[in-house]
Amino acid sequence: MLQILRHKAGSIVVKVLFVLLILSFAIWGVGDIFRNRGQSDTVATVGDVTISLGQLDTQFRTIAQRQRIPMSVAQQLGLPRQVLDSMISSALYDQIAADLGYNLSNDAVADAVRNDPTFRDPATGQFSRDRFLQLLQANGTNEAGYIASMRGQLQQQNVMQALYSGAEPPQALIDPIYKYRRETRTADTVTLRNADQTSVPQPTQADLEAYHKDHGDKFQSPEYRTLSLVLLKTDEFAKSVTVSEDEARTAYDKNQANYQKPEMRRFDQVIAPSKALADQIAAAVRGGKPVQQAVDESGNAAVKLIPVDFTAKSAMPIPALADPGFALAQGQATDPVQSPFGWHVLVLTGIQAARTVPFEEARAEIEAQLKQSKAADALYDAANKFEDALADNVPIDKAAQEFGFTVTPVPAVAQDGTTQSGQPLPALPGQAQVLQAAFQLQQGDVSPMGTVDDNTSFIVRVDSIIPPATEPLAKVRDEVAAAWTEQKQADAAAALAAD
């Protein structure tokens, strides 16, 4: 079938028609489809194929949802036009295939799907229908839709291959391209570095003033803003929060599982490079020798004694040691256990029995947690009322005072955190977040509540905006002199090159 298609596609008439169809879209585009539809639901027609507004809308929404792009954003990005162009292109290829009498077989489509590595089971490397259906569902499509899309893609590929196979460019095109690609040139070059032009004199005061005036845009100060900052800190509210003993006991009773401590054990751990050495040390310990003595008498510097402090079974640093270690009696040694680090022998040196932490021992921790929680709730409530007051146009200073917040004035600062003196702004909590929010506002605006960390939020007001301006010559004299000199050196090098 592909050979027949190539034969038919080789016809100069078919190729000319194909080019004319493409050029018609390139010249006129598809904009008029939207402007001149009248009452018709058809947005495009390619031969016998029509594309309706409903089909375009469905395809547009499917792609936007699949790519998780909000509809409003997708429209701003021009996605409807891209989708329509794609649908027109597909219809164009389908029309050409129909004109050539080409129809892709079901077997060819099935083979393409089965050979797609995306749908292979990672364990077997074979096509997995379950994986195929799962991926289709995850991408918001069904089997019929995917098969139709795959058929269209394969058909387009075959049409393109047939149209362009065996095509030869004209000699009038080959000759200039060959000459361009094969042409070589030999040249002598001389490099004149600006920095080597040492005959440039020192600038006079008049030179600096003129250069500063003519190139003021090179010596601009950044935009500065003065701010009013309100920090909302949980720790500040925690100072006024109290927790009663009844509240603490209630929390203790509700969270009993948190206060159950498992059995903990302490070990002397010996790590030997071989099982034979580990067996030797375990036997020595079982014979009554202290662990350190058994290690010393092994005569091998590679044998290490590394204690393991009181640890729960579930927290043993090497899980394979947990069961044998927690089966020991006091002073006993395990059989050697291998790990990537060598052969281990554990000797039990201490046991802390499982226990329930009493209320009095846990009380301080419980009260601190409850205070933090209550402070966060109080802060949240006050912050909401504070924001409501600001929304009602209550001045930030008055609203802050009413709800127990402090307003911190921030002097004129650039977005990079430098002040008008060129020095960095004294550190503020969440300075980067505060400045980012402040430089997105207009003068007099108040930001929404922003977050610094789990315990600190902020609201900032822009009190004034100082726009960029040309710095006075006295402040940027050195920079002006350097720029003037660089310009004169460049001019001197250019003049020398012209000679």
N, C-alpha and C positions, 0 to 999 in steps of 0.2 A: 504493500500500500504506500509506503514512504517513497519508493521509486516512482510510482505512478504520480504521487503528489509532486515530487521534484520535477517530473517531466512536464506536468501541467503548469507548475509555478514558473518553469523556465520560459514560458511564453512571455514575450515582451509586452503583450497587451495586459496580462495579469500584473506584471511588475509596475507598469505605468499606472494602472488603476490603483494599485496599492499606494504608490507615492502620492497620487492625487488626493486619495482619501486622507492620508496623513497631513498633507499640506493644507487641506481645507480646514482642519482643526488648528493648525499652526497659525494660519492667516486670520481666520475669523474667531477662533477660540470658542468658548462655550458660554460666554457672558450673556449673549443675546437670548440664550435658552431661558434664562430667568426673567429677562426684561420683556420679552415679547411672546410669552406663552398664552396670553389671553385667558380663556377659560379652560384650556386644555390641561390635562393631567400629565401629558408627555413632556419630559425635559430634554430628551435627546432621541434621535432616530438614526440608526446606522443600517442602511439597506432595509431589510425586512424586520430588523430588530428594533423595538422601541423600549425606552427606559422611562418608567413612570416616576412621578414625584414620590409615590409611596415606596417604590423599590429603593430609590436613592436615600430616603429617610431611614428605612430599615437598615440598609448597609452602613450608613453613617453612624447610627446609634450603636450598632453591633461593634464596629471598630472602636468607637470612643469608649464604650464600656469595657471592651477587651483590654484596651490600653490604659484604662482607669483615668481617663481625661474628662473633667467636668464638661458638660455640653457647651456652656458659655465660653470656656477656654478653647475647646475644639473649634468652635466657630471663629473665634479670633485668630486662630492659627491657620485658618483656611482649609480645615479638614473636609468640609463638604465639597469644595472644588476639587481637592485631590481625589476624593472617593469617586466623584462623577467622572473625572478624567480616566481613572482606572477602569470604571465600568464601560466607558466608551471604547477604551483601548481593547478590553476583552471582547466586546461586541464586534469590534472591527475585525479582530482575528477570527472570531467565530464565523463572521460573514464570509471572509476569504476562504476559510476551510469549507464552508457550505458550497460556495461557488466552485471550488475545486473538487467537490464530491468526496471530501475526506471526512471520515467519521472514526474516531478512536474506539477500539474495541474495549469491552468490559474487562477482558483478561489483561490488557495492557495497563489499565488503571489499577486493577487488583495487584499486579506485580509491582507497580510503583509504590503502592501503600505497604505491601509486605516487605519490600527492600529498604524502606525508610528506617535508618538506624534509630530515629526518635522513638519508634514503637517497639523496639526490641527489649526483651526481658534481660536485665543486667546479669542475671545468674546463668541463663542458658544461651544468650546471644541470638535467640530466635524471636520471630514476630509474636507479640503477646496481644491478643484481642482485648483482654482486660485493661492492659496499659493503654492501648489505643483509645478505648472508650473513656477511660479516666482523664486522659489528656484532652480529649475533645470537650468533655464536660467542663474541665477547668478553664478552657478557653472560650466557653460560651457558645459552642456550636454542637451540631449533631452529626451522625454518620452520613446521612444523605447530603447535608450541606457541604461536608468536607469532601465527599466523593465528587460532587459536582464541581467544587472549586479545583480539586486535583485534576479532573478531566480537562477543565478549561486551561489550566497551566500547561499540562502536557501537550494539548492541542496547539497552544500558542508557540511552544518551543519547537514543535515539529514544523509548523508553518514557517516560522522564522528560519529554521535550518534549510527548508526547501527553497525559500525565496532567495537566500543569500549563497547557497552552495554553488560553487562553480562560477560565481560572478567575477568578472575581470574589469578593473578600472581602465579607462582610456589612456593611451600613450601620452596624451597631452597633460594628464595628471601625474603619471609615473615619472616623467623626465624631470620636472622641477622638484618633486619630492626627493628623488634620488640625488640630484645635485645639492640640494639643501643639506641632506643627511651626510653626504660623503665629502662635501667641501671642507678643505682644511686651509688654514692661514698661518703664516709665520710672522711674528711681530716682535719688535724690540720695545721694552717698556722701561720707563724711568719713574720711580716713586718719589714724590715730593711731599714729605711730611710737614704738616702745619707747624708742629713743635720745633722743627729745624730752622724755621725762619726767625733768626735771632736779631735781625736788624730792626725789628719793630720797636719804636721808642716807648717810653713810659707815657701813659695818658695824662693829659693836663686836666685841671679842674673843669675847664670848658668841655673837653672831650667827654668826661664822665657825666656831666650834666646833660649834654646833648644825647648821649647814648641812653641814659636813664629815662629821658623824656620820650625818645623814639621807641624804646623797647620796654615800656612800663609793664607790659603783660608778663614779662619774664621775672618780675620781682614783686609778685602779688602775695599779699598775706592770705592765709586761708580764711574761710568764714568762721567767725566765732559766735558762740551763743552763751548767754547767761541763763541759768536754770534755777528752779526751785525743786528740790528733791525731797520726797517723803519715803523713808524706809520703814517697812512694816515687818518687825522682827518678832518671831514667836518667843524668843528669850525675854523680851521686854514684858510681854503679857504674863509670862510664867512667874515673874516676881510677885504678882498680886494674886496668884492662884493658890488655893489651899486644897489639900486632900485629907479627908477624915480617915480614921482607922477603919470605920465600917466600909468605906469605899475600897480601901486597900485590901481588906479581908475578902470582900466580895470578888475582887479581881483575882485574888490568890485562889479562891475556891473554884472559880470558873476556868482557871488555867492550870489545874493540878498537873497535867501532863508535862508542863514546862518545868516543874519542880521535882520531877523524878530523876534521880541521878543513877546511872547504871554502875555496876561493879567496875572498878578501875584496878589495873595491875601495873606493877613496875618490874622491869627485867634488867639483868645484865645480858647484853647481846654480844656474842662472839661471831665474827665473820672471818672465815678461813678460805683460802684459795682452792682447797680440795676437800673432797669428802673424807679422805683418810685422815687429814689433820683435824677436821671437825669431829669425826668419831673419836679420835684420840683425846681431844679436849673434853668432850661430853663424858667419856669414861672416867677421866681424871676427876671431874667435878662429882660424878656419882660415887667415886671412891673417897670423897671427903676433902679434896683439895679446894682451896679458895679459887675463884674464877681467875683472878689476876695471876696467881701462881701457875695455874694450868696453862694460861696464855704464854707466860714467860718461859716455861719449860718446853713449850712446843718448838722453840729454837727457830722460828720463822718470823721474820720482821713483817711479813705481809699479813699476819694474823692480827686483827684489830678487835679491841674491846670497846663497844659503843653502848652506853646505858640507854634504856628506853624508860622515860619518866612515866608516872601514872597515866594510863591510857585506857579508854574504853575499848571493848572488843571490836566494835564497828569502826574505830578510828586507828587501828593498828597500821603503821606505815607500810607494811608489806602484808596484804590480806592473807597470804598463805601461812603466815605465822600465827594468825588469830586463834584458830582451833587448837593447835598443839600448845600454844602458850597459855590459853585459858583452861586447859585440862590439867595443868601442873599443880602439884602441892608445893608449899613453901620450900625453897631450897633445891627443888628438883630441876633437872635439865631435860630439854627436848632432844629428840633425835635430830640429826642434821636435816635442814630444809634448804633446797636450792632456790636461788633467785638470780636475776641478772647481775647482782653484786657479788655473788659467791655462795658459800655454804654457811647457813646461820644455825647457831645453837643459842637457845634462850634459857636463862636460869632465873626462876622466879624469886624476887627479893622483897616483894611487898604486895599487900592486897588492901584495897578500900572497898568495903561492902557496899552494895546498892543501898540507896537511902532516899528518903523524901526530905527535901530542904524545908526546914520549919519556917513558919510565917515570919518570925522575928528576924531570921537570917535574910529572907527575901524582901523584907518590908521596904528597905531604902530603895532598892531597884524598882519595886512596884510603884512606890510613890513618885519617883522621878518620871517613870513612863506615863503615869496618870496625869501628872502636872503638865508634861509636854503635850499630851493629847488635849487636855482641857484648855491649855493656852492656845493651841492651834485652832480649836473651835471658837474661842473668844476672839482671836485675831480675824478669823474668817468672817464672823458676824460684824465686827467693827469695820473691816475693810469693805464689806458690801454696803454698809450704811454710808461710809465715807465716799464710795464711788457714786452712790445715789445722790448724795449731796452735791458732788461735783457736776453730775448730770443735770441738777437743778440750778446750775450756775452759781452755787455758793463758792466764794473765793477759796482757793486752796488753803490759805493761811487760817481762815476762820473754821473751815471744815476739819482741818487737822487738829486744831486746838479743841474742838468739840469732842472728837473721838479719841483723843489721847495720843496723837502722833506728833512728831517733831518735823518741822520744815527746815531743811538745810540749804542755805543759798550756795550755789556753785558759781564761782567767778567765770568770766569769759573764757571759753575753752573751745578748741578746735576738735573735730571729730576724732583725730588721732590722739587726743588727750593732752596736747600741749596748750599752755596758756599764752597770753599776748607777750609775756616776757621771754617766751621760748623755752621755759622750763616745764617739766611734766606736772600735771595736776596732782596735788596730794592724793594718795590712794583713797578711792571710794569703794565701798562694797559693791560688787557687780558693776564696776566702771564701764566695762565694754558693753554690757547689755543696756546700761542707762544711756550712754552716748549714742548707741545705735538707735534706740527708741527716740531720743530727743531730736536727732537730726532727720527724722522722718516727719516732724511736726511743723506747723506754721507758728508764727509768733502768737503767744497767748493760749495756744492749745495745750491740753492736758492729755497725757498718754493713758491708754488702758493700763491695768495692773500688769506688771511684768514680774518675772521670777528670776531671782539670783541663785538661790539654792533651796533646799527643803525647809529652811527656817527663815528665809528672808525674801520679801517681795518689795516692789517699789512702784511709785507713781511719780512722774516728772512733768513739770510745766516749763515751757519755753518762755522766759520773761522778755528777752530781747534778742535780736539777730543783728550781728555786725557783719555786713557783707564784705567780700574780698576787696582789697584796695591796694594800690601801688605803695610799697614800703618807701619811706623817705630815704633819700640818697645817703644820709648820714648813717642809717641803720644797715644798709646793704652795700656800702661803698666797696668793700673787698670783692663782693660778687660781681658788681658792675665792672670793676677794673679787670677782673679775670675774663668776663665775657667780651669786653672791648678788645682786650689783647688777643683772644682766640679769633675774633672776627678779623682783626688786622693781619694775623698770621695766615688765615685762610685766604684773604685777598692777595697777600704777597705770594703765596704758593700758586694761586691761580694765574697771577700775572707772569710768574716765572715759567709756568707750564705753557702759557700762550706764546711766549717768546721762542 
